Amino acid sequence: MGFTGSLPSVQAATTAVSGLPPPEAPPAAASKWRLFLKVLPLTALFALGKLGVHTLGFEPWEFDSLTGSLFGASTFVLAFVLSGTLAAYSASEDMVAQFINAIESIQDINNYVARLKPGLEIARLTSCLADLLGQLGQWLSNQVGFEVIDASLADLNLILADLRHSSGDSVVDRGLSELARMRILVNRMASNRDSDFLGPAYAMLEIFLVGAVVALLLIGADRFSENMVVSCFLFTSFTYLLLLIRDLDNPFQYDGSSCVDIDLSGLNSCRQRLLARGGATPD
């Protein structure tokens, strides 16, 4: 006795990407310093600009309470936006874990039905779950379109409907709730990937940082060497945090330029476990 019913269009949409593994995360050592190395050329340009302003004798400002207020406001806005993007990044990381949990919960139902009905063929459901894990990673990395994920979820719904005829409503109801949770998670991942955390906050952040950079260029001091070192340090810190916030706000980038992408290795590990237990082999 096996599952019946399928949609040719669904199968055609998923066949081309079945078995594709999720993208691998870059080595930790490489990603750790990548962002800092991006900032260094900008710091060098700032140092040249600072030297030019000093050489021309155009340093009309002195550090006072107003300048300190400007740096304090810039730091506050940085901290505010950073806390928001960190929360969004953590939520995105949790979405991947929840998706894996939903897959494993449905596979638990599959294993339970296999014990309940020893003659029932369960490989189709296992294969669909494994394909979903691989396709999610490929979709997040822009290698396949959303229609592939949507087609696989529709196929999973059909399999669960067939399973209902074999095992009854009470067993499948949990699987349907997990399927609904997976749809919600996929839509939230798409929203987090394709939209900024808070656009107006970024605009205010950039305005304050431009003001802080201009102030650093125009502030003079009795000892130029000390002024240069402190100014370059502050410029590097502000610029690094701005780039970090931008990087954190796109946790599903996977184009080789990001250093804080969500780790998708859990998808591949879960997929391999499903294939091994289900007796299937990767395409």
Contacts in CASP RR format, 6 or more apart in sequence:
PFRMAT RR
TARGET T0000
AUTHOR 0000-0000-0000
METHOD contacts of the structure
MODEL  1
MGFTGSLPSVQAATTAVSGLPPPEAPPAAASKWRLFLKVLPLTALFALGK
LGVHTLGFEPWEFDSLTGSLFGASTFVLAFVLSGTLAAYSASEDMVAQFI
NAIESIQDINNYVARLKPGLEIARLTSCLADLLGQLGQWLSNQVGFEVID
ASLADLNLILADLRHSSGDSVVDRGLSELARMRILVNRMASNRDSDFLGP
AYAMLEIFLVGAVVALLLIGADRFSENMVVSCFLFTSFTYLLLLIRDLDN
PFQYDGSSCVDIDLSGLNSCRQRLLARGGATPD
1 117 0 8 1.000
1 119 0 8 1.000
1 120 0 8 1.000
1 121 0 8 1.000
1 166 0 8 1.000
2 120 0 8 1.000
2 121 0 8 1.000
2 124 0 8 1.000
2 162 0 8 1.000
2 166 0 8 1.000
3 121 0 8 1.000
3 124 0 8 1.000
3 125 0 8 1.000
3 159 0 8 1.000
3 162 0 8 1.000
3 163 0 8 1.000
3 166 0 8 1.000
4 162 0 8 1.000
5 158 0 8 1.000
5 162 0 8 1.000
6 155 0 8 1.000
6 158 0 8 1.000
7 154 0 8 1.000
7 155 0 8 1.000
7 158 0 8 1.000
9 151 0 8 1.000
10 151 0 8 1.000
10 152 0 8 1.000
10 154 0 8 1.000
10 155 0 8 1.000
10 158 0 8 1.000
11 155 0 8 1.000
13 147 0 8 1.000
13 148 0 8 1.000
13 151 0 8 1.000
13 152 0 8 1.000
14 131 0 8 1.000
14 135 0 8 1.000
14 148 0 8 1.000
14 151 0 8 1.000
14 152 0 8 1.000
14 155 0 8 1.000
17 131 0 8 1.000
17 134 0 8 1.000
17 135 0 8 1.000
17 138 0 8 1.000
17 143 0 8 1.000
17 144 0 8 1.000
17 148 0 8 1.000
18 127 0 8 1.000
18 131 0 8 1.000
18 135 0 8 1.000
18 283 0 8 1.000
19 130 0 8 1.000
19 131 0 8 1.000
19 134 0 8 1.000
19 271 0 8 1.000
19 282 0 8 1.000
19 283 0 8 1.000
20 134 0 8 1.000
20 135 0 8 1.000
20 138 0 8 1.000
20 143 0 8 1.000
20 144 0 8 1.000
20 283 0 8 1.000
21 134 0 8 1.000
21 268 0 8 1.000
21 271 0 8 1.000
21 282 0 8 1.000
22 133 0 8 1.000
22 134 0 8 1.000
22 136 0 8 1.000
22 137 0 8 1.000
22 138 0 8 1.000
22 140 0 8 1.000
22 141 0 8 1.000
22 264 0 8 1.000
22 265 0 8 1.000
22 266 0 8 1.000
22 267 0 8 1.000
22 268 0 8 1.000
22 271 0 8 1.000
23 137 0 8 1.000
23 138 0 8 1.000
23 140 0 8 1.000
23 141 0 8 1.000
23 143 0 8 1.000
23 254 0 8 1.000
23 264 0 8 1.000
24 265 0 8 1.000
25 31 0 8 1.000
25 261 0 8 1.000
25 263 0 8 1.000
25 264 0 8 1.000
25 265 0 8 1.000
26 256 0 8 1.000
26 259 0 8 1.000
26 261 0 8 1.000
31 258 0 8 1.000
31 259 0 8 1.000
31 260 0 8 1.000
32 259 0 8 1.000
34 259 0 8 1.000
35 240 0 8 1.000
35 243 0 8 1.000
35 244 0 8 1.000
35 247 0 8 1.000
35 259 0 8 1.000
36 240 0 8 1.000
38 243 0 8 1.000
39 236 0 8 1.000
39 239 0 8 1.000
39 240 0 8 1.000
39 243 0 8 1.000
40 236 0 8 1.000
42 235 0 8 1.000
42 239 0 8 1.000
43 232 0 8 1.000
43 235 0 8 1.000
43 236 0 8 1.000
43 239 0 8 1.000
46 213 0 8 1.000
46 216 0 8 1.000
46 217 0 8 1.000
46 231 0 8 1.000
46 232 0 8 1.000
46 235 0 8 1.000
47 228 0 8 1.000
47 232 0 8 1.000
49 217 0 8 1.000
50 216 0 8 1.000
50 217 0 8 1.000
50 227 0 8 1.000
50 228 0 8 1.000
50 231 0 8 1.000
50 232 0 8 1.000
51 228 0 8 1.000
53 59 0 8 1.000
53 217 0 8 1.000
53 218 0 8 1.000
54 220 0 8 1.000
54 224 0 8 1.000
54 227 0 8 1.000
54 228 0 8 1.000
58 218 0 8 1.000
59 218 0 8 1.000
59 219 0 8 1.000
59 220 0 8 1.000
60 218 0 8 1.000
61 67 0 8 1.000
61 215 0 8 1.000
61 218 0 8 1.000
61 219 0 8 1.000
61 220 0 8 1.000
62 219 0 8 1.000
62 220 0 8 1.000
62 221 0 8 1.000
63 219 0 8 1.000
63 220 0 8 1.000
63 221 0 8 1.000
67 215 0 8 1.000
67 219 0 8 1.000
70 208 0 8 1.000
70 211 0 8 1.000
70 212 0 8 1.000
70 215 0 8 1.000
71 212 0 8 1.000
71 215 0 8 1.000
71 234 0 8 1.000
73 208 0 8 1.000
74 208 0 8 1.000
74 209 0 8 1.000
74 211 0 8 1.000
74 212 0 8 1.000
74 238 0 8 1.000
77 201 0 8 1.000
77 204 0 8 1.000
77 205 0 8 1.000
77 208 0 8 1.000
78 205 0 8 1.000
78 209 0 8 1.000
78 238 0 8 1.000
78 241 0 8 1.000
78 242 0 8 1.000
78 245 0 8 1.000
80 201 0 8 1.000
81 197 0 8 1.000
81 198 0 8 1.000
81 201 0 8 1.000
81 202 0 8 1.000
81 205 0 8 1.000
81 245 0 8 1.000
82 241 0 8 1.000
82 244 0 8 1.000
82 245 0 8 1.000
82 248 0 8 1.000
84 197 0 8 1.000
84 198 0 8 1.000
85 197 0 8 1.000
85 245 0 8 1.000
85 248 0 8 1.000
85 249 0 8 1.000
86 248 0 8 1.000
88 192 0 8 1.000
88 197 0 8 1.000
88 248 0 8 1.000
88 249 0 8 1.000
88 251 0 8 1.000
89 248 0 8 1.000
89 249 0 8 1.000
89 251 0 8 1.000
89 260 0 8 1.000
89 262 0 8 1.000
91 188 0 8 1.000
91 192 0 8 1.000
92 189 0 8 1.000
92 192 0 8 1.000
92 251 0 8 1.000
92 252 0 8 1.000
92 262 0 8 1.000
93 251 0 8 1.000
93 262 0 8 1.000
93 263 0 8 1.000
95 185 0 8 1.000
95 188 0 8 1.000
95 189 0 8 1.000
95 192 0 8 1.000
96 189 0 8 1.000
96 262 0 8 1.000
96 263 0 8 1.000
96 264 0 8 1.000
96 266 0 8 1.000
96 267 0 8 1.000
98 181 0 8 1.000
98 185 0 8 1.000
99 136 0 8 1.000
99 182 0 8 1.000
99 185 0 8 1.000
99 186 0 8 1.000
99 267 0 8 1.000
100 133 0 8 1.000
100 266 0 8 1.000
100 267 0 8 1.000
100 270 0 8 1.000
102 178 0 8 1.000
102 179 0 8 1.000
102 181 0 8 1.000
102 182 0 8 1.000
102 185 0 8 1.000
103 129 0 8 1.000
103 132 0 8 1.000
103 133 0 8 1.000
103 182 0 8 1.000
103 270 0 8 1.000
103 274 0 8 1.000
104 270 0 8 1.000
105 174 0 8 1.000
105 175 0 8 1.000
105 178 0 8 1.000
106 125 0 8 1.000
106 129 0 8 1.000
106 156 0 8 1.000
106 160 0 8 1.000
106 175 0 8 1.000
106 178 0 8 1.000
106 179 0 8 1.000
107 125 0 8 1.000
107 126 0 8 1.000
107 129 0 8 1.000
107 274 0 8 1.000
107 277 0 8 1.000
109 163 0 8 1.000
109 171 0 8 1.000
109 172 0 8 1.000
109 174 0 8 1.000
109 175 0 8 1.000
110 122 0 8 1.000
110 125 0 8 1.000
110 126 0 8 1.000
110 129 0 8 1.000
111 122 0 8 1.000
112 171 0 8 1.000
113 120 0 8 1.000
113 122 0 8 1.000
113 163 0 8 1.000
113 166 0 8 1.000
113 167 0 8 1.000
113 171 0 8 1.000
114 120 0 8 1.000
114 122 0 8 1.000
116 167 0 8 1.000
116 171 0 8 1.000
117 166 0 8 1.000
117 167 0 8 1.000
120 166 0 8 1.000
120 167 0 8 1.000
122 278 0 8 1.000
123 278 0 8 1.000
123 279 0 8 1.000
123 280 0 8 1.000
124 159 0 8 1.000
125 156 0 8 1.000
125 159 0 8 1.000
125 160 0 8 1.000
125 163 0 8 1.000
126 274 0 8 1.000
126 275 0 8 1.000
126 277 0 8 1.000
126 278 0 8 1.000
126 279 0 8 1.000
126 280 0 8 1.000
127 280 0 8 1.000
128 152 0 8 1.000
128 155 0 8 1.000
128 156 0 8 1.000
128 159 0 8 1.000
129 156 0 8 1.000
129 274 0 8 1.000
130 271 0 8 1.000
130 274 0 8 1.000
130 275 0 8 1.000
130 280 0 8 1.000
131 152 0 8 1.000
132 149 0 8 1.000
132 152 0 8 1.000
132 153 0 8 1.000
132 156 0 8 1.000
132 182 0 8 1.000
133 267 0 8 1.000
133 268 0 8 1.000
133 270 0 8 1.000
133 271 0 8 1.000
133 274 0 8 1.000
134 267 0 8 1.000
134 268 0 8 1.000
134 271 0 8 1.000
135 144 0 8 1.000
135 148 0 8 1.000
135 149 0 8 1.000
135 152 0 8 1.000
136 149 0 8 1.000
136 186 0 8 1.000
136 267 0 8 1.000
137 143 0 8 1.000
137 264 0 8 1.000
137 267 0 8 1.000
138 144 0 8 1.000
138 148 0 8 1.000
139 145 0 8 1.000
139 146 0 8 1.000
139 148 0 8 1.000
139 149 0 8 1.000
140 189 0 8 1.000
140 193 0 8 1.000
140 252 0 8 1.000
140 254 0 8 1.000
140 262 0 8 1.000
140 264 0 8 1.000
141 252 0 8 1.000
141 254 0 8 1.000
141 255 0 8 1.000
142 254 0 8 1.000
142 255 0 8 1.000
146 190 0 8 1.000
149 186 0 8 1.000
153 179 0 8 1.000
153 182 0 8 1.000
153 183 0 8 1.000
153 186 0 8 1.000
156 179 0 8 1.000
157 176 0 8 1.000
157 179 0 8 1.000
160 172 0 8 1.000
160 175 0 8 1.000
160 176 0 8 1.000
160 179 0 8 1.000
161 172 0 8 1.000
163 171 0 8 1.000
163 172 0 8 1.000
164 171 0 8 1.000
164 172 0 8 1.000
189 252 0 8 1.000
192 251 0 8 1.000
192 252 0 8 1.000
193 250 0 8 1.000
193 251 0 8 1.000
193 252 0 8 1.000
196 202 0 8 1.000
196 249 0 8 1.000
197 249 0 8 1.000
202 245 0 8 1.000
205 242 0 8 1.000
205 245 0 8 1.000
206 242 0 8 1.000
209 238 0 8 1.000
209 239 0 8 1.000
209 242 0 8 1.000
212 234 0 8 1.000
212 238 0 8 1.000
213 235 0 8 1.000
213 238 0 8 1.000
216 231 0 8 1.000
216 234 0 8 1.000
216 235 0 8 1.000
217 231 0 8 1.000
219 227 0 8 1.000
219 231 0 8 1.000
220 227 0 8 1.000
221 227 0 8 1.000
244 260 0 8 1.000
247 253 0 8 1.000
247 258 0 8 1.000
247 259 0 8 1.000
247 260 0 8 1.000
248 260 0 8 1.000
250 258 0 8 1.000
251 260 0 8 1.000
251 261 0 8 1.000
251 262 0 8 1.000
252 261 0 8 1.000
252 262 0 8 1.000
253 261 0 8 1.000
254 261 0 8 1.000
272 282 0 8 1.000
274 280 0 8 1.000
275 281 0 8 1.000
275 282 0 8 1.000
END
